[in-house]
Amino acid sequence: MNCIFCKIAAGEIPSRKVYEDDQVAVFHDIQPQAPVHLLVIPRKHIASLNDAAPEDAELLGRLLLAARKAAEDAGIAGSGYRVINNCGKDAGQVVFHIHLHVLGGEDLGPLLAPRA
């Protein structure tokens, strides 16, 4: 498979990992959008949330718990952080391997503002 996140999870491409276990890896984004910007990925290749199956429910839960742990370890859990999953091209998904963005370390402001 030619998936960059699969290669990072396998250790074939270097990354600044902050957490990993047998199912999940967490590492720093190379183009951070906040002082803390981590990516949480499953080792199993799932292209997007649309491709997740019922049998992936436990793994998806593990992703959220890994996001929480990463926020705690990064020292942003107390002040607040944002967890984002982009699903599909129109949502801004660039790497088609399901992943969560964990952003924090500053006041991120409201995510949604009224549209004009």
OpenMM code with the backbone's topology and positions (N, CA, C; nanometers):
from openmm import Vec3, app, unit

residues = "MET ASN CYS ILE PHE CYS LYS ILE ALA ALA GLY GLU ILE PRO SER ARG LYS VAL TYR GLU ASP ASP GLN VAL ALA VAL PHE HIS ASP ILE GLN PRO GLN ALA PRO VAL HIS LEU LEU VAL ILE PRO ARG LYS HIS ILE ALA SER LEU ASN ASP ALA ALA PRO GLU ASP ALA GLU LEU LEU GLY ARG LEU LEU LEU ALA ALA ARG LYS ALA ALA GLU ASP ALA GLY ILE ALA GLY SER GLY TYR ARG VAL ILE ASN ASN CYS GLY LYS ASP ALA GLY GLN VAL VAL PHE HIS ILE HIS LEU HIS VAL LEU GLY GLY GLU ASP LEU GLY PRO LEU LEU ALA PRO ARG ALA".split()
positions = [
    Vec3(0.0846, -0.1181, 0.0000),
    Vec3(0.0000, 0.0000, 0.0000),
    Vec3(0.0889, 0.1242, 0.0000),
    Vec3(0.0463, 0.2256, -0.0707),
    Vec3(0.1250, 0.3467, -0.0839),
    Vec3(0.0669, 0.4603, 0.0004),
    Vec3(0.0279, 0.4303, 0.1231),
    Vec3(-0.0341, 0.5281, 0.2124),
    Vec3(0.0724, 0.5838, 0.3074),
    Vec3(0.0885, 0.7149, 0.3079),
    Vec3(0.1909, 0.7770, 0.3923),
    Vec3(0.1674, 0.7484, 0.5410),
    Vec3(0.0412, 0.7472, 0.5844),
    Vec3(0.0149, 0.7208, 0.7259),
    Vec3(0.0400, 0.5750, 0.7613),
    Vec3(0.0138, 0.4828, 0.6695),
    Vec3(0.0480, 0.3420, 0.6938),
    Vec3(0.1993, 0.3281, 0.7093),
    Vec3(0.2733, 0.4008, 0.6272),
    Vec3(0.4197, 0.3955, 0.6344),
    Vec3(0.4715, 0.4574, 0.7636),
    Vec3(0.4090, 0.5660, 0.8084),
    Vec3(0.4481, 0.6259, 0.9361),
    Vec3(0.4183, 0.5287, 1.0502),
    Vec3(0.2997, 0.4683, 1.0490),
    Vec3(0.2620, 0.3731, 1.1540),
    Vec3(0.3576, 0.2550, 1.1586),
    Vec3(0.4061, 0.2132, 1.0422),
    Vec3(0.4985, 0.0993, 1.0345),
    Vec3(0.6427, 0.1382, 1.0644),
    Vec3(0.6699, 0.2679, 1.0807),
    Vec3(0.8060, 0.3129, 1.1078),
    Vec3(0.8911, 0.3265, 0.9835),
    Vec3(0.8309, 0.3166, 0.8652),
    Vec3(0.9057, 0.3285, 0.7400),
    Vec3(0.9374, 0.4738, 0.7057),
    Vec3(0.8564, 0.5660, 0.7572),
    Vec3(0.8788, 0.7096, 0.7398),
    Vec3(0.8922, 0.7682, 0.8793),
    Vec3(0.9979, 0.8460, 0.9033),
    Vec3(1.0152, 0.9016, 1.0375),
    Vec3(0.9064, 1.0031, 1.0714),
    Vec3(0.8749, 1.0100, 1.1997),
    Vec3(0.7793, 1.1082, 1.2497),
    Vec3(0.8156, 1.1381, 1.3944),
    Vec3(0.7575, 1.2426, 1.4463),
    Vec3(0.7771, 1.2773, 1.5873),
    Vec3(0.6618, 1.2170, 1.6657),
    Vec3(0.6708, 1.0860, 1.6891),
    Vec3(0.5647, 1.0149, 1.7607),
    Vec3(0.5647, 1.0544, 1.9073),
    Vec3(0.4435, 1.0688, 1.9613),
    Vec3(0.4285, 1.0987, 2.1033),
    Vec3(0.3599, 0.9852, 2.1774),
    Vec3(0.2984, 0.8947, 2.1036),
    Vec3(0.2321, 0.7796, 2.1643),
    Vec3(0.2104, 0.6749, 2.0564),
    Vec3(0.2217, 0.5494, 2.0949),
    Vec3(0.1826, 0.4402, 2.0056),
    Vec3(0.1555, 0.3160, 2.0869),
    Vec3(0.0642, 0.2369, 2.0348),
    Vec3(0.0385, 0.1050, 2.0905),
    Vec3(0.0148, 0.0124, 1.9721),
    Vec3(-0.0404, -0.1045, 1.9962),
    Vec3(-0.0540, -0.2005, 1.8868),
    Vec3(-0.1617, -0.1619, 1.7855),
    Vec3(-0.2474, -0.0641, 1.8171),
    Vec3(-0.3550, -0.0274, 1.7253),
    Vec3(-0.3539, 0.1180, 1.6797),
    Vec3(-0.2841, 0.2061, 1.7530),
    Vec3(-0.2926, 0.3498, 1.7295),
    Vec3(-0.1538, 0.4127, 1.7353),
    Vec3(-0.1345, 0.5177, 1.6567),
    Vec3(-0.0120, 0.5983, 1.6647),
    Vec3(-0.0517, 0.7457, 1.6684),
    Vec3(0.0239, 0.8241, 1.7454),
    Vec3(0.0013, 0.9682, 1.7570),
    Vec3(0.1342, 1.0376, 1.7305),
    Vec3(0.1307, 1.1385, 1.6431),
    Vec3(0.2530, 1.2090, 1.6089),
    Vec3(0.2222, 1.3544, 1.5740),
    Vec3(0.3263, 1.4368, 1.5728),
    Vec3(0.3126, 1.5784, 1.5411),
    Vec3(0.2850, 1.5974, 1.3918),
    Vec3(0.1934, 1.6883, 1.3611),
    Vec3(0.1657, 1.7253, 1.2225),
    Vec3(0.2847, 1.8049, 1.1691),
    Vec3(0.3242, 1.7810, 1.0442),
    Vec3(0.4391, 1.8528, 0.9871),
    Vec3(0.4025, 1.9942, 0.9416),
    Vec3(0.2727, 2.0243, 0.9357),
    Vec3(0.2269, 2.1599, 0.9023),
    Vec3(0.1279, 2.2053, 1.0102),
    Vec3(0.1792, 2.2327, 1.1314),
    Vec3(0.0892, 2.2621, 1.2429),
    Vec3(0.0050, 2.3875, 1.2206),
    Vec3(-0.1201, 2.3770, 1.2638),
    Vec3(-0.2144, 2.4877, 1.2543),
    Vec3(-0.2406, 2.5511, 1.3909),
    Vec3(-0.1718, 2.5048, 1.4932),
    Vec3(-0.1830, 2.5555, 1.6297),
    Vec3(-0.0523, 2.5201, 1.7006),
    Vec3(-0.0259, 2.5820, 1.8166),
    Vec3(0.0978, 2.5472, 1.8892),
    Vec3(0.1119, 2.3972, 1.9157),
    Vec3(0.0009, 2.3304, 1.9437),
    Vec3(0.0002, 2.1841, 1.9544),
    Vec3(-0.0904, 2.1334, 1.8427),
    Vec3(-0.0364, 2.0517, 1.7553),
    Vec3(-0.1148, 1.9918, 1.6465),
    Vec3(-0.0645, 1.8495, 1.6274),
    Vec3(-0.1434, 1.7563, 1.6787),
    Vec3(-0.1083, 1.6143, 1.6724),
    Vec3(-0.2059, 1.5412, 1.5826),
    Vec3(-0.1604, 1.4334, 1.5232),
    Vec3(-0.2444, 1.3464, 1.4414),
    Vec3(-0.2559, 1.2113, 1.5105),
    Vec3(-0.3771, 1.1605, 1.5163),
    Vec3(-0.4054, 1.0312, 1.5783),
    Vec3(-0.4557, 0.9393, 1.4676),
    Vec3(-0.3851, 0.8289, 1.4444),
    Vec3(-0.4210, 0.7385, 1.3346),
    Vec3(-0.4318, 0.5947, 1.3843),
    Vec3(-0.5188, 0.5165, 1.3199),
    Vec3(-0.5181, 0.3734, 1.3480),
    Vec3(-0.4080, 0.3076, 1.2641),
    Vec3(-0.3529, 0.1996, 1.3125),
    Vec3(-0.2562, 0.1252, 1.2307),
    Vec3(-0.3274, 0.0561, 1.1141),
    Vec3(-0.4524, 0.0196, 1.1358),
    Vec3(-0.5329, -0.0404, 1.0291),
    Vec3(-0.5691, 0.0684, 0.9284),
    Vec3(-0.5544, 0.0381, 0.8015),
    Vec3(-0.5906, 0.1360, 0.6986),
    Vec3(-0.7426, 0.1388, 0.6804),
    Vec3(-0.7994, 0.2546, 0.7089),
    Vec3(-0.9392, 0.2842, 0.6791),
    Vec3(-0.9334, 0.4199, 0.6103),
    Vec3(-0.9810, 0.4296, 0.4869),
    Vec3(-0.9629, 0.5519, 0.4088),
    Vec3(-1.0293, 0.6735, 0.4724),
    Vec3(-1.1520, 0.6611, 0.5191),
    Vec3(-1.2220, 0.7729, 0.5819),
    Vec3(-1.3307, 0.7169, 0.6728),
    Vec3(-1.3957, 0.8051, 0.7445),
    Vec3(-1.5048, 0.7607, 0.8313),
    Vec3(-1.6129, 0.6903, 0.7500),
    Vec3(-1.6316, 0.7313, 0.6260),
    Vec3(-1.7300, 0.6661, 0.5391),
    Vec3(-1.6954, 0.5204, 0.5109),
    Vec3(-1.5700, 0.4837, 0.5295),
    Vec3(-1.5254, 0.3475, 0.5023),
    Vec3(-1.5185, 0.2607, 0.6277),
    Vec3(-1.5475, 0.3191, 0.7433),
    Vec3(-1.5454, 0.2424, 0.8679),
    Vec3(-1.6651, 0.1487, 0.8714),
    Vec3(-1.6412, 0.0305, 0.9235),
    Vec3(-1.7450, -0.0724, 0.9332),
    Vec3(-1.7846, -0.0908, 1.0795),
    Vec3(-1.8983, -0.1541, 1.1054),
    Vec3(-1.9389, -0.1782, 1.2442),
    Vec3(-1.8301, -0.2467, 1.3278),
    Vec3(-1.7539, -0.3345, 1.2659),
    Vec3(-1.6482, -0.4029, 1.3418),
    Vec3(-1.5310, -0.3098, 1.3771),
    Vec3(-1.5304, -0.1872, 1.3249),
    Vec3(-1.4269, -0.0890, 1.3575),
    Vec3(-1.4653, -0.0012, 1.4766),
    Vec3(-1.5814, -0.0252, 1.5369),
    Vec3(-1.6313, 0.0608, 1.6449),
    Vec3(-1.5318, 0.0705, 1.7605),
    Vec3(-1.4760, -0.0412, 1.8039),
    Vec3(-1.3808, -0.0366, 1.9150),
    Vec3(-1.2565, 0.0426, 1.8765),
    Vec3(-1.2069, 0.0234, 1.7558),
    Vec3(-1.0891, 0.0968, 1.7092),
    Vec3(-1.1169, 0.2476, 1.7045),
    Vec3(-1.2347, 0.2862, 1.6578),
    Vec3(-1.2701, 0.4284, 1.6540),
    Vec3(-1.2742, 0.4866, 1.7945),
    Vec3(-1.3241, 0.4107, 1.8902),
    Vec3(-1.3218, 0.4543, 2.0294),
    Vec3(-1.1803, 0.4702, 2.0811),
    Vec3(-1.0928, 0.3786, 2.0423),
    Vec3(-0.9519, 0.3879, 2.0826),
    Vec3(-0.8871, 0.5151, 2.0286),
    Vec3(-0.9272, 0.5562, 1.9071),
    Vec3(-0.8739, 0.6806, 1.8505),
    Vec3(-0.9097, 0.7991, 1.9400),
    Vec3(-1.0350, 0.8047, 1.9835),
    Vec3(-1.0771, 0.9150, 2.0697),
    Vec3(-1.0048, 0.9122, 2.2039),
    Vec3(-0.9876, 0.7951, 2.2623),
    Vec3(-0.9159, 0.7856, 2.3893),
    Vec3(-0.7686, 0.8216, 2.3721),
    Vec3(-0.7098, 0.7859, 2.2584),
    Vec3(-0.5707, 0.8246, 2.2306),
    Vec3(-0.5604, 0.9759, 2.2132),
    Vec3(-0.6618, 1.0377, 2.1524),
    Vec3(-0.6635, 1.1837, 2.1386),
    Vec3(-0.6658, 1.2494, 2.2765),
    Vec3(-0.7488, 1.1963, 2.3666),
    Vec3(-0.7544, 1.2496, 2.5027),
    Vec3(-0.6203, 1.2357, 2.5732),
    Vec3(-0.5579, 1.1177, 2.5614),
    Vec3(-0.4276, 1.0956, 2.6246),
    Vec3(-0.3226, 1.1894, 2.5669),
    Vec3(-0.3241, 1.2070, 2.4351),
    Vec3(-0.2273, 1.2959, 2.3708),
    Vec3(-0.2444, 1.4400, 2.4208),
    Vec3(-0.3693, 1.4838, 2.4369),
    Vec3(-0.3961, 1.6187, 2.4879),
    Vec3(-0.3463, 1.6313, 2.6324),
    Vec3(-0.3706, 1.5298, 2.7129),
    Vec3(-0.3227, 1.5314, 2.8517),
    Vec3(-0.1706, 1.5377, 2.8547),
    Vec3(-0.1056, 1.4510, 2.7772),
    Vec3(0.0409, 1.4457, 2.7758),
    Vec3(0.1022, 1.5751, 2.7231),
    Vec3(0.0320, 1.6433, 2.6316),
    Vec3(0.0814, 1.7689, 2.5750),
    Vec3(0.0518, 1.8883, 2.6659),
    Vec3(-0.0231, 1.8644, 2.7749),
    Vec3(-0.0522, 1.9704, 2.8690),
    Vec3(-0.1635, 2.0650, 2.8269),
    Vec3(-0.2497, 2.0216, 2.7344),
    Vec3(-0.3561, 2.1101, 2.6866),
    Vec3(-0.4952, 2.0643, 2.7291),
    Vec3(-0.5040, 1.9531, 2.7984),
    Vec3(-0.6359, 1.9007, 2.8357),
    Vec3(-0.7103, 1.9963, 2.9283),
    Vec3(-0.6403, 2.0586, 3.0204),
    Vec3(-0.7054, 2.1478, 3.1159),
    Vec3(-0.7582, 2.2753, 3.0530),
    Vec3(-0.6846, 2.3324, 2.9604),
    Vec3(-0.7257, 2.4595, 2.8988),
    Vec3(-0.8208, 2.4388, 2.7818),
    Vec3(-0.8193, 2.3202, 2.7248),
    Vec3(-0.9097, 2.2884, 2.6147),
    Vec3(-0.8363, 2.2590, 2.4859),
    Vec3(-0.8986, 2.1759, 2.4056),
    Vec3(-0.8412, 2.1360, 2.2777),
    Vec3(-0.9540, 2.0989, 2.1834),
    Vec3(-0.9220, 2.0912, 2.0573),
    Vec3(-1.0200, 2.0576, 1.9537),
    Vec3(-0.9767, 1.9276, 1.8875),
    Vec3(-1.0740, 1.8407, 1.8609),
    Vec3(-1.0502, 1.7161, 1.7884),
    Vec3(-1.1315, 1.7243, 1.6598),
    Vec3(-1.0627, 1.7075, 1.5473),
    Vec3(-1.1268, 1.7231, 1.4165),
    Vec3(-1.1013, 1.6005, 1.3316),
    Vec3(-1.2048, 1.5572, 1.2610),
    Vec3(-1.1916, 1.4545, 1.1578),
    Vec3(-1.2498, 1.5113, 1.0291),
    Vec3(-1.1666, 1.5253, 0.9280),
    Vec3(-1.2127, 1.5685, 0.7964),
    Vec3(-1.2480, 1.4439, 0.7167),
    Vec3(-1.3678, 1.4401, 0.6627),
    Vec3(-1.4150, 1.3222, 0.5904),
    Vec3(-1.4465, 1.3602, 0.4466),
    Vec3(-1.3554, 1.3269, 0.3568),
    Vec3(-1.3758, 1.3536, 0.2147),
    Vec3(-1.3093, 1.4819, 0.1673),
    Vec3(-1.2941, 1.4905, 0.0380),
    Vec3(-1.2240, 1.6014, -0.0269),
    Vec3(-1.2841, 1.7368, 0.0073),
    Vec3(-1.4159, 1.7493, -0.0004),
    Vec3(-1.4795, 1.8788, 0.0262),
    Vec3(-1.4650, 1.9243, 0.1706),
    Vec3(-1.4373, 1.8314, 0.2609),
    Vec3(-1.4156, 1.8663, 0.4018),
    Vec3(-1.2691, 1.8983, 0.4294),
    Vec3(-1.1839, 1.8807, 0.3296),
    Vec3(-1.0426, 1.9106, 0.3468),
    Vec3(-0.9553, 1.7905, 0.3751),
    Vec3(-1.0094, 1.6688, 0.3618),
    Vec3(-0.9257, 1.5509, 0.3836),
    Vec3(-0.8238, 1.5416, 0.2708),
    Vec3(-0.6975, 1.5359, 0.3090),
    Vec3(-0.5884, 1.5304, 0.2115),
    Vec3(-0.5262, 1.3906, 0.2073),
    Vec3(-0.5071, 1.3301, 0.3253),
    Vec3(-0.4542, 1.1946, 0.3329),
    Vec3(-0.5728, 1.1022, 0.3588),
    Vec3(-0.5935, 1.0081, 0.2688),
    Vec3(-0.7090, 0.9202, 0.2795),
    Vec3(-0.6760, 0.7953, 0.3611),
    Vec3(-0.6513, 0.8223, 0.4876),
    Vec3(-0.6339, 0.7251, 0.5957),
    Vec3(-0.6965, 0.7968, 0.7149),
    Vec3(-0.8027, 0.7423, 0.7695),
    Vec3(-0.8756, 0.8117, 0.8752),
    Vec3(-0.7797, 0.8611, 0.9830),
    Vec3(-0.8008, 0.9842, 1.0273),
    Vec3(-0.7158, 1.0408, 1.1311),
    Vec3(-0.7892, 1.1535, 1.2024),
    Vec3(-0.7470, 1.1771, 1.3250),
    Vec3(-0.7989, 1.2867, 1.4049),
    Vec3(-0.6893, 1.3904, 1.4228),
    Vec3(-0.7262, 1.5167, 1.4108),
    Vec3(-0.6370, 1.6271, 1.4429),
    Vec3(-0.6670, 1.6681, 1.5865),
    Vec3(-0.5652, 1.6819, 1.6682),
    Vec3(-0.5784, 1.7332, 1.8049),
    Vec3(-0.5059, 1.8670, 1.8065),
    Vec3(-0.5826, 1.9747, 1.8267),
    Vec3(-0.5285, 2.1102, 1.8214),
    Vec3(-0.5483, 2.1806, 1.9541),
    Vec3(-0.4492, 2.2567, 1.9962),
    Vec3(-0.4613, 2.3324, 2.1199),
    Vec3(-0.3371, 2.4133, 2.1468),
    Vec3(-0.3276, 2.4591, 2.2704),
    Vec3(-0.2125, 2.5395, 2.3098),
    Vec3(-0.2357, 2.6884, 2.2965),
    Vec3(-0.3550, 2.7279, 2.2529),
    Vec3(-0.3941, 2.8677, 2.2432),
    Vec3(-0.5461, 2.8733, 2.2357),
    Vec3(-0.6023, 2.9919, 2.2482),
    Vec3(-0.7465, 3.0086, 2.2343),
    Vec3(-0.7810, 2.9904, 2.0868),
    Vec3(-0.8514, 2.8835, 2.0550),
    Vec3(-0.8860, 2.8543, 1.9167),
    Vec3(-1.0125, 2.9268, 1.8716),
    Vec3(-1.0834, 2.9864, 1.9651),
    Vec3(-1.2058, 3.0566, 1.9299),
    Vec3(-1.3140, 2.9594, 1.8880),
    Vec3(-1.4308, 3.0129, 1.8543),
    Vec3(-1.5400, 2.9236, 1.8125),
    Vec3(-1.5096, 2.8605, 1.6768),
    Vec3(-1.5473, 2.7356, 1.6633),
    Vec3(-1.5262, 2.6662, 1.5370),
    Vec3(-1.6247, 2.7127, 1.4317),
    Vec3(-1.7477, 2.7268, 1.4727),
    Vec3(-1.8519, 2.7648, 1.3785),
    Vec3(-1.9012, 2.9053, 1.4087),
    Vec3(-1.9018, 2.9874, 1.3084),
    Vec3(-1.9552, 3.1233, 1.3216),
    Vec3(-2.0739, 3.1351, 1.2264),
    Vec3(-2.1659, 3.2234, 1.2572),
    Vec3(-2.2805, 3.2402, 1.1662),
    Vec3(-2.2341, 3.2763, 1.0253),
    Vec3(-2.2980, 3.2165, 0.9286),
    Vec3(-2.2651, 3.2470, 0.7892),
    Vec3(-2.3363, 3.3730, 0.7463),
    Vec3(-2.2713, 3.4514, 0.6668),
    Vec3(-2.3321, 3.5760, 0.6167),
    Vec3(-2.4299, 3.5491, 0.5054),
] * unit.nanometer
topology = app.Topology()
chain = topology.addChain("A")
for resn in residues:
    res = topology.addResidue(resn, chain)
    for name in ("N", "CA", "C"):
        topology.addAtom(name, app.Element.getBySymbol(name[0]), res)
